[in-house]
Amino acid sequence: MKLRGFSRKKKCVSLSIVYLALFGLFCFRAAAAEDSGLPHVLYVESNDSRPGQNAILAYTINEKDGGISLLGTFPTGGTGFVNFDGRIGPDDNDKEIILNADKSLLFAVNGGSDTIAVFHIAENGALSPVQGSPFPSGGATPVSLGLSRDNLIVVNTNFDNVNGAFGPGPANYATFRVKEDGRLVPIRKSTISVASDAEPLVVQIAPNGKVAFGIDFLALPYNEPQITPLLPAQGTLLEAFTISEDGSLQRSPSAPFVAPVDSRLNPADPGTGYLIGFGAHPAQPILYSGEALTARLAVYTYDPETGVPSFVTDVAALGVATCWMEFTKDLRFLFTADVGANQIGVWNIENPLAPKPIQELTLKLAGTPPFPATIPPGVAPSIGFQLSLGPTGKFLYVTGHSDAVTTYPEGNVIHVLGIQPDGTLVEAPFSPVVLPVSTSADPTGSAIR
């Protein structure tokens, strides 16, 4: 079949050239940031649920041993979100903190007050709020952010963390124009709404900035008895969007898409499939997603112009509940947060369409056992969630937290993991680093300048 006079072979060659060029740009920007001479800084959100007490914690990074030192705590002007009964879904989010391309601005969610905080980043890594920050998020309970050029996409999940229920809705994907001074301006007629209880979790922007992906975690009811007591009888839909030049979103053809067969609790029922977490390959149109409830890693290719995904395969993980992801600089390895057992998975992706699990590292716990009796039997008192690759590519930083059920403050930590030449991980002797947050905080997100 031909498309506008181009054969399929020529089209593939053309797309390969485009993605190689994008990867070169990606590497150039990373190298430029690394060689800027400015100190490298790790940012983590305290996610404090006390009214108006949410903040960003900034840590300078020692590039020799990966160690971190507290630079300062910077209030967001809003309120964090709490998963007060520890259920699956409400705090299973990613990209709560992101930076712009030149790393001069930081964006963060205030999940408990429906706003987005925006900061200028000083040369030493300190933060100062943009005039007018925080800005309304365009919905209820913002949980995830994505940036395409100067267009910010916000996922509003619509979960009421006071009453533990979904609001009247709807949940949505809202977009904003980022002005030169960092202010956010809503883009008219750009919001994509989903059902009030669909619980969208995350947005992932493709490297070319033209398409975005989302996960509507509870969007597809299934017509049979509830399979697991941890969730309502509703499964996941995979969203795909195109991003226009003016920042508006359009659903891709045939979107949204059901989860793969192996992700389903009942293979015959598409409604019982569950996905959590994304990783977009920086150099090829490949998307990875965690099949959290069946402990597998799904692999998709996608059309870089329309975003339409094509399922390739899924592979059994060594850990439980595969979720958030990060790549090594050379793109030979992929790391996953396997939150079912406080572990980090390592995958060889030298063949990116056939990932191979090679390690499952159990993260260390701070404090001295026995841990508080409020921790349910068989549940890890602290769980590693979001992942960020250090500036030298030699260290991986993991945000770990306990939930409001466990009352274990030493579970709110940053893990520092050394990356070996074969991709495997070793936790640093001084890790984990306990975060100086209140017992009402549930730290989340991470980003590195």
Secondary structure, DSSP 8 states (H G I E B T S, - for coil): -EETTEEHHHHHHHHHHHHHHHHHHHHHHHHHHHTS-S--EEEEE--B-STT--EEEEEEE-TTT--EEEEEEEE-SS-----TT--SSTT----SEEE-TTS-EEEEEETTTTEEEEEEE-TTS-EEE-TT-SEE-SSSSEEEEEEETTEEEEEE--EETTTTEE-SS-EEEEEEEE-TTS-EEE-TT--EEE-TT--EEEEEE-TTSSEEEEEEEEEEE-SSS-S-TTS-SEEEEEEEEEE-TTS-EEE-TT-SEE--GGGBSSTT-GGGB--EEEEE-SSSSEEEEEEGGGTEEEEEEE-TTT--EEEEEEEE-SSSSEEEEEE-TTSSEEEEEETTTTEEEEEE-SSTTS-EEEEEEE----S-SS--TTS-TT--SSEEEEEEE-TTSSEEEEEEE--TTT--GGG-EEEEEEE-TTS-EEE-TT--EE----TTB--EEEEE-
